């Protein structure tokens, strides 16, 4: 199935109407998150790379037209004006791995109006989901305070593709390994894995299971020790590990019970057996909240394996993401709906020290100390550079995280920074709003059917 079919029906109905009405002038849309979910002090921009791949190959083929027509219950000929429509516009976006705030465009797209409309659903889906998961993964890394975090999410994510994305986004934000073989292969991530409780149960006893596993895997091994009685399992694993002389990377894994208490007892048993170098891996329902509690309790856990709650961002599974028209045919436009008003015109986000960000007009002078977040990544439907890499995205994340204020990094009750609006953008919004309100009060059309009434000025420094 073509990705051009991955759209909401109303995108098709609007695009068809635009084509028939001859409304094919350039339109600019902003994609942004209105408000952060509770317990979020920041977001991590993600999903841009697959979005650019989609735009690069976007084209409405005959089978897409047939699908649109069937969905609308219309003859093929009615939808034929959309045939051959591709993407030849410009995209400016925040590179993956950058930390962003509410209201800041993740992506700004300018293209002929039917094109810009028809790609909305796919872009929202990619950037919304991946920014959600990347932000959750980043919080797990922050909570771990330098201890390794690994991805165990594949079996609990919302499908295999979601699992692939989760592993990639974990690596982008500091996870050291993944259990997902496909992701490890595709993205060059270290693969990790141990054994299941069923493996232990298949043998007569734990020691037989551990020795069999070690025979098959002669390198450093990790034994799952809580199938029956954890203390007994740890003691048995210690005995086998000592005989194997597995080295500093040998480990045991705790997957149930009070992980803090179990880790303390396990550490005592391992140390008493002369195995201080054997690490303790913890898994089982972990997220940033549980990791923070375990670390603050002093639990001697060396590695945290995070699965379900990261892979679905359990406490904040979605973002209030919007894709809104801000300019058409050279005219800035805006929406005045209660609690959902938009800011008109193309924009730039300026990052200042301490995340004192400013959202301004695209062409106005930057505020003192401001560096632009949005970069041009596509012109005339073609990428402006080679595809980005995980390493570069990871370096961006590390740099931004280091500069993020402590109150935004907090796991519980964070205080997110709020971007300011430049004086130029505020003046433009005020002019467009007043023009709309005057015309509405007079009972006339707003901007001749195009909200904004021709205002394009107001470019000046914040």
TIMI-243886 format. One record per residue (C-alpha): chain; x, y, z. Coordinates in steps of 0.05 Angstrom, whole numbers, plus 5000, padded with zeros to 4 digits. Layout:
% residues N
+--------+------+------+------+
! cadena !   xx !   yy !   zz !
+--------+------+------+------+
!      A !    X !    Y !    Z !
...
+--------+------+------+------+
//
This chain:
% residues 462
+--------+------+------+------+
! cadena !   xx !   yy !   zz !
+--------+------+------+------+
!      A ! 5000 ! 5000 ! 5000 !
!      A ! 5026 ! 5069 ! 4981 !
!      A ! 5043 ! 5116 ! 5038 !
!      A ! 5001 ! 5169 ! 5002 !
!      A ! 4941 ! 5129 ! 5027 !
!      A ! 4965 ! 5139 ! 5099 !
!      A ! 4922 ! 5200 ! 5109 !
!      A ! 4856 ! 5222 ! 5139 !
!      A ! 4799 ! 5227 ! 5090 !
!      A ! 4788 ! 5300 ! 5104 !
!      A ! 4859 ! 5315 ! 5079 !
!      A ! 4837 ! 5285 ! 5012 !
!      A ! 4772 ! 5324 ! 5009 !
!      A ! 4807 ! 5390 ! 5024 !
!      A ! 4863 ! 5377 ! 4975 !
!      A ! 4814 ! 5360 ! 4919 !
!      A ! 4775 ! 5423 ! 4932 !
!      A ! 4838 ! 5465 ! 4931 !
!      A ! 4859 ! 5436 ! 4864 !
!      A ! 4790 ! 5447 ! 4834 !
!      A ! 4787 ! 5518 ! 4861 !
!      A ! 4856 ! 5534 ! 4833 !
!      A ! 4884 ! 5547 ! 4903 !
!      A ! 4954 ! 5521 ! 4891 !
!      A ! 4995 ! 5580 ! 4916 !
!      A ! 5048 ! 5568 ! 4970 !
!      A ! 5021 ! 5553 ! 5040 !
!      A ! 5061 ! 5550 ! 5104 !
!      A ! 5042 ! 5503 ! 5161 !
!      A ! 5073 ! 5499 ! 5230 !
!      A ! 5077 ! 5433 ! 5267 !
!      A ! 5085 ! 5442 ! 5342 !
!      A ! 5063 ! 5418 ! 5411 !
!      A ! 5013 ! 5464 ! 5444 !
!      A ! 5026 ! 5445 ! 5517 !
!      A ! 5072 ! 5394 ! 5551 !
!      A ! 5040 ! 5335 ! 5586 !
!      A ! 5040 ! 5335 ! 5662 !
!      A ! 5107 ! 5315 ! 5692 !
!      A ! 5146 ! 5338 ! 5631 !
!      A ! 5197 ! 5393 ! 5635 !
!      A ! 5221 ! 5386 ! 5563 !
!      A ! 5212 ! 5348 ! 5498 !
!      A ! 5263 ! 5317 ! 5451 !
!      A ! 5251 ! 5330 ! 5377 !
!      A ! 5247 ! 5264 ! 5338 !
!      A ! 5216 ! 5234 ! 5276 !
!      A ! 5244 ! 5283 ! 5226 !
!      A ! 5287 ! 5233 ! 5187 !
!      A ! 5229 ! 5185 ! 5169 !
!      A ! 5186 ! 5246 ! 5155 !
!      A ! 5236 ! 5271 ! 5104 !
!      A ! 5241 ! 5202 ! 5073 !
!      A ! 5165 ! 5203 ! 5065 !
!      A ! 5165 ! 5272 ! 5033 !
!      A ! 5222 ! 5253 ! 4986 !
!      A ! 5182 ! 5196 ! 4957 !
!      A ! 5112 ! 5225 ! 4963 !
!      A ! 5071 ! 5219 ! 4899 !
!      A ! 4997 ! 5204 ! 4887 !
!      A ! 4994 ! 5144 ! 4840 !
!      A ! 4934 ! 5113 ! 4805 !
!      A ! 4923 ! 5063 ! 4861 !
!      A ! 4921 ! 5121 ! 4911 !
!      A ! 4868 ! 5157 ! 4870 !
!      A ! 4828 ! 5092 ! 4867 !
!      A ! 4832 ! 5085 ! 4942 !
!      A ! 4811 ! 5157 ! 4953 !
!      A ! 4752 ! 5148 ! 4905 !
!      A ! 4730 ! 5084 ! 4939 !
!      A ! 4734 ! 5115 ! 5008 !
!      A ! 4691 ! 5174 ! 4985 !
!      A ! 4643 ! 5131 ! 4945 !
!      A ! 4659 ! 5172 ! 4883 !
!      A ! 4680 ! 5153 ! 4812 !
!      A ! 4754 ! 5149 ! 4798 !
!      A ! 4748 ! 5208 ! 4750 !
!      A ! 4725 ! 5254 ! 4806 !
!      A ! 4791 ! 5244 ! 4844 !
!      A ! 4835 ! 5243 ! 4782 !
!      A ! 4857 ! 5316 ! 4791 !
!      A ! 4901 ! 5291 ! 4848 !
!      A ! 4938 ! 5242 ! 4804 !
!      A ! 5013 ! 5255 ! 4801 !
!      A ! 5013 ! 5304 ! 4859 !
!      A ! 5081 ! 5301 ! 4893 !
!      A ! 5120 ! 5343 ! 4942 !
!      A ! 5165 ! 5398 ! 4917 !
!      A ! 5164 ! 5446 ! 4976 !
!      A ! 5211 ! 5471 ! 5030 !
!      A ! 5218 ! 5443 ! 5100 !
!      A ! 5251 ! 5478 ! 5158 !
!      A ! 5256 ! 5437 ! 5221 !
!      A ! 5289 ! 5426 ! 5288 !
!      A ! 5342 ! 5371 ! 5280 !
!      A ! 5330 ! 5306 ! 5317 !
!      A ! 5358 ! 5303 ! 5387 !
!      A ! 5348 ! 5377 ! 5403 !
!      A ! 5309 ! 5393 ! 5465 !
!      A ! 5247 ! 5436 ! 5450 !
!      A ! 5192 ! 5470 ! 5489 !
!      A ! 5117 ! 5478 ! 5482 !
!      A ! 5094 ! 5523 ! 5426 !
!      A ! 5160 ! 5519 ! 5387 !
!      A ! 5152 ! 5493 ! 5316 !
!      A ! 5184 ! 5425 ! 5307 !
!      A ! 5175 ! 5433 ! 5233 !
!      A ! 5153 ! 5487 ! 5185 !
!      A ! 5132 ! 5467 ! 5115 !
!      A ! 5119 ! 5511 ! 5055 !
!      A ! 5090 ! 5481 ! 4991 !
!      A ! 5031 ! 5488 ! 4943 !
!      A ! 4970 ! 5484 ! 4987 !
!      A ! 4943 ! 5416 ! 4963 !
!      A ! 5011 ! 5384 ! 4975 !
!      A ! 5020 ! 5415 ! 5043 !
!      A ! 4950 ! 5392 ! 5064 !
!      A ! 4955 ! 5320 ! 5040 !
!      A ! 5019 ! 5305 ! 5079 !
!      A ! 4993 ! 5330 ! 5146 !
!      A ! 4970 ! 5264 ! 5176 !
!      A ! 5034 ! 5227 ! 5162 !
!      A ! 5078 ! 5283 ! 5189 !
!      A ! 5037 ! 5290 ! 5252 !
!      A ! 5039 ! 5215 ! 5264 !
!      A ! 5114 ! 5210 ! 5256 !
!      A ! 5135 ! 5270 ! 5296 !
!      A ! 5083 ! 5264 ! 5351 !
!      A ! 5097 ! 5191 ! 5367 !
!      A ! 5172 ! 5194 ! 5362 !
!      A ! 5178 ! 5258 ! 5402 !
!      A ! 5135 ! 5226 ! 5455 !
!      A ! 5178 ! 5164 ! 5461 !
!      A ! 5244 ! 5202 ! 5455 !
!      A ! 5223 ! 5248 ! 5512 !
!      A ! 5204 ! 5189 ! 5556 !
!      A ! 5270 ! 5154 ! 5541 !
!      A ! 5309 ! 5217 ! 5557 !
!      A ! 5277 ! 5221 ! 5625 !
!      A ! 5297 ! 5149 ! 5640 !
!      A ! 5369 ! 5168 ! 5623 !
!      A ! 5366 ! 5230 ! 5667 !
!      A ! 5338 ! 5188 ! 5725 !
!      A ! 5393 ! 5136 ! 5719 !
!      A ! 5447 ! 5188 ! 5735 !
!      A ! 5499 ! 5158 ! 5690 !
!      A ! 5483 ! 5085 ! 5700 !
!      A ! 5471 ! 5045 ! 5636 !
!      A ! 5399 ! 5040 ! 5612 !
!      A ! 5379 ! 4987 ! 5560 !
!      A ! 5317 ! 4979 ! 5517 !
!      A ! 5272 ! 4918 ! 5529 !
!      A ! 5209 ! 4948 ! 5498 !
!      A ! 5197 ! 4909 ! 5434 !
!      A ! 5148 ! 4857 ! 5460 !
!      A ! 5103 ! 4910 ! 5492 !
!      A ! 5104 ! 4967 ! 5441 !
!      A ! 5045 ! 4982 ! 5396 !
!      A ! 5070 ! 4937 ! 5340 !
!      A ! 5138 ! 4919 ! 5311 !
!      A ! 5150 ! 4986 ! 5276 !
!      A ! 5137 ! 5022 ! 5341 !
!      A ! 5188 ! 4976 ! 5374 !
!      A ! 5239 ! 4993 ! 5321 !
!      A ! 5228 ! 5067 ! 5332 !
!      A ! 5233 ! 5059 ! 5408 !
!      A ! 5301 ! 5026 ! 5403 !
!      A ! 5326 ! 5080 ! 5356 !
!      A ! 5300 ! 5136 ! 5401 !
!      A ! 5329 ! 5104 ! 5463 !
!      A ! 5397 ! 5103 ! 5429 !
!      A ! 5388 ! 5175 ! 5409 !
!      A ! 5378 ! 5196 ! 5481 !
!      A ! 5431 ! 5154 ! 5515 !
!      A ! 5408 ! 5082 ! 5520 !
!      A ! 5468 ! 5036 ! 5513 !
!      A ! 5436 ! 4974 ! 5482 !
!      A ! 5372 ! 4943 ! 5458 !
!      A ! 5341 ! 4873 ! 5459 !
!      A ! 5312 ! 4887 ! 5389 !
!      A ! 5355 ! 4849 ! 5339 !
!      A ! 5324 ! 4886 ! 5279 !
!      A ! 5340 ! 4954 ! 5310 !
!      A ! 5410 ! 4932 ! 5330 !
!      A ! 5423 ! 4912 ! 5258 !
!      A ! 5390 ! 4972 ! 5225 !
!      A ! 5420 ! 5026 ! 5269 !
!      A ! 5486 ! 4996 ! 5294 !
!      A ! 5462 ! 4992 ! 5366 !
!      A ! 5492 ! 4941 ! 5414 !
!      A ! 5445 ! 4882 ! 5423 !
!      A ! 5433 ! 4854 ! 5493 !
!      A ! 5392 ! 4797 ! 5522 !
!      A ! 5392 ! 4743 ! 5575 !
!      A ! 5340 ! 4689 ! 5584 !
!      A ! 5267 ! 4681 ! 5604 !
!      A ! 5237 ! 4647 ! 5665 !
!      A ! 5212 ! 4594 ! 5617 !
!      A ! 5283 ! 4574 ! 5602 !
!      A ! 5296 ! 4560 ! 5675 !
!      A ! 5231 ! 4523 ! 5682 !
!      A ! 5248 ! 4478 ! 5624 !
!      A ! 5306 ! 4447 ! 5664 !
!      A ! 5303 ! 4405 ! 5727 !
!      A ! 5333 ! 4461 ! 5769 !
!      A ! 5367 ! 4529 ! 5765 !
!      A ! 5438 ! 4503 ! 5768 !
!      A ! 5427 ! 4456 ! 5710 !
!      A ! 5396 ! 4513 ! 5670 !
!      A ! 5453 ! 4561 ! 5685 !
!      A ! 5507 ! 4510 ! 5667 !
!      A ! 5471 ! 4493 ! 5602 !
!      A ! 5465 ! 4566 ! 5583 !
!      A ! 5539 ! 4577 ! 5598 !
!      A ! 5559 ! 4518 ! 5555 !
!      A ! 5522 ! 4548 ! 5495 !
!      A ! 5546 ! 4619 ! 5510 !
!      A ! 5618 ! 4615 ! 5534 !
!      A ! 5628 ! 4690 ! 5538 !
!      A ! 5605 ! 4732 ! 5597 !
!      A ! 5535 ! 4711 ! 5615 !
!      A ! 5476 ! 4740 ! 5654 !
!      A ! 5433 ! 4693 ! 5695 !
!      A ! 5360 ! 4707 ! 5712 !
!      A ! 5356 ! 4690 ! 5786 !
!      A ! 5284 ! 4702 ! 5810 !
!      A ! 5245 ! 4645 ! 5779 !
!      A ! 5235 ! 4610 ! 5846 !
!      A ! 5270 ! 4639 ! 5907 !
!      A ! 5314 ! 4699 ! 5892 !
!      A ! 5365 ! 4689 ! 5946 !
!      A ! 5375 ! 4616 ! 5927 !
!      A ! 5378 ! 4636 ! 5854 !
!      A ! 5432 ! 4687 ! 5867 !
!      A ! 5473 ! 4638 ! 5909 !
!      A ! 5467 ! 4586 ! 5853 !
!      A ! 5487 ! 4636 ! 5800 !
!      A ! 5546 ! 4658 ! 5843 !
!      A ! 5571 ! 4587 ! 5848 !
!      A ! 5567 ! 4576 ! 5773 !
!      A ! 5596 ! 4644 ! 5756 !
!      A ! 5655 ! 4634 ! 5803 !
!      A ! 5671 ! 4568 ! 5770 !
!      A ! 5664 ! 4599 ! 5701 !
!      A ! 5709 ! 4658 ! 5718 !
!      A ! 5664 ! 4698 ! 5674 !
!      A ! 5701 ! 4763 ! 5685 !
!      A ! 5676 ! 4834 ! 5701 !
!      A ! 5618 ! 4831 ! 5652 !
!      A ! 5584 ! 4771 ! 5684 !
!      A ! 5516 ! 4791 ! 5714 !
!      A ! 5452 ! 4769 ! 5747 !
!      A ! 5383 ! 4797 ! 5730 !
!      A ! 5328 ! 4814 ! 5778 !
!      A ! 5259 ! 4819 ! 5747 !
!      A ! 5208 ! 4818 ! 5803 !
!      A ! 5193 ! 4835 ! 5876 !
!      A ! 5221 ! 4894 ! 5913 !
!      A ! 5280 ! 4907 ! 5868 !
!      A ! 5315 ! 4951 ! 5918 !
!      A ! 5313 ! 4900 ! 5974 !
!      A ! 5329 ! 4843 ! 5927 !
!      A ! 5389 ! 4880 ! 5899 !
!      A ! 5417 ! 4892 ! 5968 !
!      A ! 5411 ! 4818 ! 5986 !
!      A ! 5440 ! 4798 ! 5919 !
!      A ! 5499 ! 4844 ! 5927 !
!      A ! 5514 ! 4815 ! 5995 !
!      A ! 5512 ! 4744 ! 5968 !
!      A ! 5556 ! 4760 ! 5908 !
!      A ! 5607 ! 4798 ! 5950 !
!      A ! 5610 ! 4742 ! 6001 !
!      A ! 5624 ! 4694 ! 5944 !
!      A ! 5683 ! 4737 ! 5922 !
!      A ! 5647 ! 4765 ! 5861 !
!      A ! 5644 ! 4841 ! 5872 !
!      A ! 5654 ! 4851 ! 5797 !
!      A ! 5590 ! 4814 ! 5778 !
!      A ! 5538 ! 4866 ! 5760 !
!      A ! 5464 ! 4869 ! 5779 !
!      A ! 5414 ! 4883 ! 5723 !
!      A ! 5343 ! 4903 ! 5742 !
!      A ! 5281 ! 4898 ! 5698 !
!      A ! 5206 ! 4891 ! 5707 !
!      A ! 5160 ! 4951 ! 5701 !
!      A ! 5214 ! 5003 ! 5706 !
!      A ! 5210 ! 5075 ! 5683 !
!      A ! 5242 ! 5141 ! 5705 !
!      A ! 5201 ! 5144 ! 5769 !
!      A ! 5221 ! 5075 ! 5791 !
!      A ! 5293 ! 5086 ! 5771 !
!      A ! 5297 ! 5150 ! 5810 !
!      A ! 5268 ! 5117 ! 5873 !
!      A ! 5317 ! 5059 ! 5868 !
!      A ! 5377 ! 5104 ! 5860 !
!      A ! 5357 ! 5150 ! 5917 !
!      A ! 5346 ! 5089 ! 5961 !
!      A ! 5418 ! 5068 ! 5948 !
!      A ! 5400 ! 5003 ! 5913 !
!      A ! 5464 ! 4971 ! 5885 !
!      A ! 5437 ! 4963 ! 5814 !
!      A ! 5486 ! 4971 ! 5758 !
!      A ! 5442 ! 4968 ! 5696 !
!      A ! 5369 ! 4986 ! 5685 !
!      A ! 5329 ! 4950 ! 5631 !
!      A ! 5268 ! 4990 ! 5612 !
!      A ! 5212 ! 4961 ! 5571 !
!      A ! 5137 ! 4972 ! 5569 !
!      A ! 5131 ! 5039 ! 5604 !
!      A ! 5183 ! 5071 ! 5560 !
!      A ! 5161 ! 5038 ! 5495 !
!      A ! 5090 ! 5065 ! 5502 !
!      A ! 5106 ! 5126 ! 5545 !
!      A ! 5056 ! 5099 ! 5594 !
!      A ! 5045 ! 5161 ! 5636 !
!      A ! 5040 ! 5209 ! 5577 !
!      A ! 5025 ! 5168 ! 5515 !
!      A ! 5009 ! 5226 ! 5468 !
!      A ! 5024 ! 5298 ! 5454 !
!      A ! 4977 ! 5356 ! 5440 !
!      A ! 5008 ! 5366 ! 5371 !
!      A ! 4981 ! 5412 ! 5319 !
!      A ! 4993 ! 5426 ! 5245 !
!      A ! 4966 ! 5495 ! 5230 !
!      A ! 4964 ! 5540 ! 5169 !
!      A ! 5002 ! 5605 ! 5184 !
!      A ! 5008 ! 5636 ! 5115 !
!      A ! 4977 ! 5628 ! 5046 !
!      A ! 4996 ! 5662 ! 4982 !
!      A ! 5039 ! 5713 ! 5019 !
!      A ! 4986 ! 5729 ! 5071 !
!      A ! 4995 ! 5711 ! 5145 !
!      A ! 4935 ! 5676 ! 5173 !
!      A ! 4914 ! 5655 ! 5243 !
!      A ! 4861 ! 5618 ! 5282 !
!      A ! 4824 ! 5654 ! 5338 !
!      A ! 4789 ! 5594 ! 5371 !
!      A ! 4786 ! 5596 ! 5447 !
!      A ! 4848 ! 5564 ! 5478 !
!      A ! 4872 ! 5544 ! 5408 !
!      A ! 4892 ! 5610 ! 5376 !
!      A ! 4952 ! 5607 ! 5330 !
!      A ! 5008 ! 5656 ! 5313 !
!      A ! 5012 ! 5679 ! 5241 !
!      A ! 5069 ! 5677 ! 5192 !
!      A ! 5133 ! 5638 ! 5182 !
!      A ! 5175 ! 5633 ! 5245 !
!      A ! 5243 ! 5621 ! 5275 !
!      A ! 5259 ! 5598 ! 5346 !
!      A ! 5319 ! 5629 ! 5379 !
!      A ! 5354 ! 5590 ! 5433 !
!      A ! 5387 ! 5633 ! 5487 !
!      A ! 5428 ! 5609 ! 5547 !
!      A ! 5386 ! 5576 ! 5601 !
!      A ! 5332 ! 5559 ! 5550 !
!      A ! 5306 ! 5630 ! 5550 !
!      A ! 5278 ! 5616 ! 5480 !
!      A ! 5244 ! 5667 ! 5436 !
!      A ! 5194 ! 5651 ! 5381 !
!      A ! 5197 ! 5705 ! 5328 !
!      A ! 5183 ! 5719 ! 5255 !
!      A ! 5224 ! 5680 ! 5206 !
!      A ! 5263 ! 5740 ! 5178 !
!      A ! 5270 ! 5785 ! 5238 !
!      A ! 5336 ! 5799 ! 5272 !
!      A ! 5355 ! 5749 ! 5327 !
!      A ! 5353 ! 5770 ! 5400 !
!      A ! 5419 ! 5781 ! 5435 !
!      A ! 5453 ! 5714 ! 5446 !
!      A ! 5402 ! 5676 ! 5405 !
!      A ! 5419 ! 5617 ! 5360 !
!      A ! 5367 ! 5590 ! 5310 !
!      A ! 5335 ! 5522 ! 5322 !
!      A ! 5299 ! 5514 ! 5255 !
!      A ! 5344 ! 5493 ! 5197 !
!      A ! 5326 ! 5486 ! 5123 !
!      A ! 5328 ! 5411 ! 5111 !
!      A ! 5291 ! 5407 ! 5044 !
!      A ! 5284 ! 5453 ! 4983 !
!      A ! 5241 ! 5438 ! 4922 !
!      A ! 5225 ! 5370 ! 4951 !
!      A ! 5299 ! 5350 ! 4957 !
!      A ! 5339 ! 5342 ! 5020 !
!      A ! 5392 ! 5396 ! 5030 !
!      A ! 5441 ! 5346 ! 5060 !
!      A ! 5453 ! 5272 ! 5069 !
!      A ! 5408 ! 5236 ! 5120 !
!      A ! 5425 ! 5251 ! 5192 !
!      A ! 5458 ! 5200 ! 5237 !
!      A ! 5443 ! 5174 ! 5307 !
!      A ! 5511 ! 5196 ! 5331 !
!      A ! 5499 ! 5268 ! 5311 !
!      A ! 5429 ! 5268 ! 5342 !
!      A ! 5458 ! 5238 ! 5406 !
!      A ! 5511 ! 5293 ! 5410 !
!      A ! 5457 ! 5346 ! 5401 !
!      A ! 5417 ! 5316 ! 5457 !
!      A ! 5477 ! 5312 ! 5503 !
!      A ! 5494 ! 5384 ! 5490 !
!      A ! 5423 ! 5410 ! 5501 !
!      A ! 5413 ! 5367 ! 5563 !
!      A ! 5476 ! 5396 ! 5594 !
!      A ! 5447 ! 5466 ! 5587 !
!      A ! 5377 ! 5450 ! 5610 !
!      A ! 5359 ! 5483 ! 5676 !
!      A ! 5355 ! 5435 ! 5736 !
!      A ! 5282 ! 5452 ! 5748 !
!      A ! 5265 ! 5427 ! 5678 !
!      A ! 5305 ! 5363 ! 5687 !
!      A ! 5268 ! 5342 ! 5750 !
!      A ! 5232 ! 5276 ! 5744 !
!      A ! 5176 ! 5296 ! 5791 !
!      A ! 5142 ! 5363 ! 5787 !
!      A ! 5188 ! 5394 ! 5735 !
!      A ! 5181 ! 5468 ! 5717 !
!      A ! 5187 ! 5473 ! 5641 !
!      A ! 5217 ! 5537 ! 5612 !
!      A ! 5168 ! 5577 ! 5571 !
!      A ! 5189 ! 5610 ! 5506 !
!      A ! 5176 ! 5684 ! 5497 !
!      A ! 5144 ! 5716 ! 5436 !
!      A ! 5184 ! 5769 ! 5400 !
!      A ! 5157 ! 5839 ! 5395 !
!      A ! 5154 ! 5833 ! 5319 !
!      A ! 5112 ! 5769 ! 5321 !
!      A ! 5067 ! 5799 ! 5374 !
!      A ! 5054 ! 5861 ! 5332 !
!      A ! 5039 ! 5819 ! 5270 !
!      A ! 4991 ! 5775 ! 5309 !
!      A ! 4956 ! 5837 ! 5337 !
!      A ! 4947 ! 5867 ! 5267 !
!      A ! 4919 ! 5803 ! 5237 !
!      A ! 4873 ! 5793 ! 5297 !
!      A ! 4845 ! 5863 ! 5294 !
!      A ! 4833 ! 5858 ! 5219 !
!      A ! 4795 ! 5793 ! 5228 !
!      A ! 4754 ! 5820 ! 5286 !
!      A ! 4736 ! 5884 ! 5248 !
!      A ! 4712 ! 5845 ! 5188 !
!      A ! 4674 ! 5794 ! 5231 !
!      A ! 4640 ! 5851 ! 5268 !
!      A ! 4621 ! 5881 ! 5201 !
!      A ! 4593 ! 5815 ! 5178 !
!      A ! 4640 ! 5813 ! 5119 !
!      A ! 4689 ! 5763 ! 5092 !
!      A ! 4756 ! 5755 ! 5127 !
!      A ! 4811 ! 5772 ! 5078 !
!      A ! 4769 ! 5757 ! 5018 !
!      A ! 4762 ! 5685 ! 5041 !
!      A ! 4835 ! 5681 ! 5063 !
!      A ! 4844 ! 5701 ! 5135 !
!      A ! 4896 ! 5755 ! 5146 !
!      A ! 4876 ! 5808 ! 5096 !
!      A ! 4945 ! 5816 ! 5064 !
!      A ! 4987 ! 5832 ! 5126 !
!      A ! 5058 ! 5810 ! 5113 !
!      A ! 5100 ! 5862 ! 5148 !
!      A ! 5124 ! 5873 ! 5218 !
!      A ! 5195 ! 5846 ! 5210 !
!      A ! 5239 ! 5873 ! 5265 !
!      A ! 5284 ! 5851 ! 5321 !
!      A ! 5255 ! 5824 ! 5386 !
+--------+------+------+------+
//
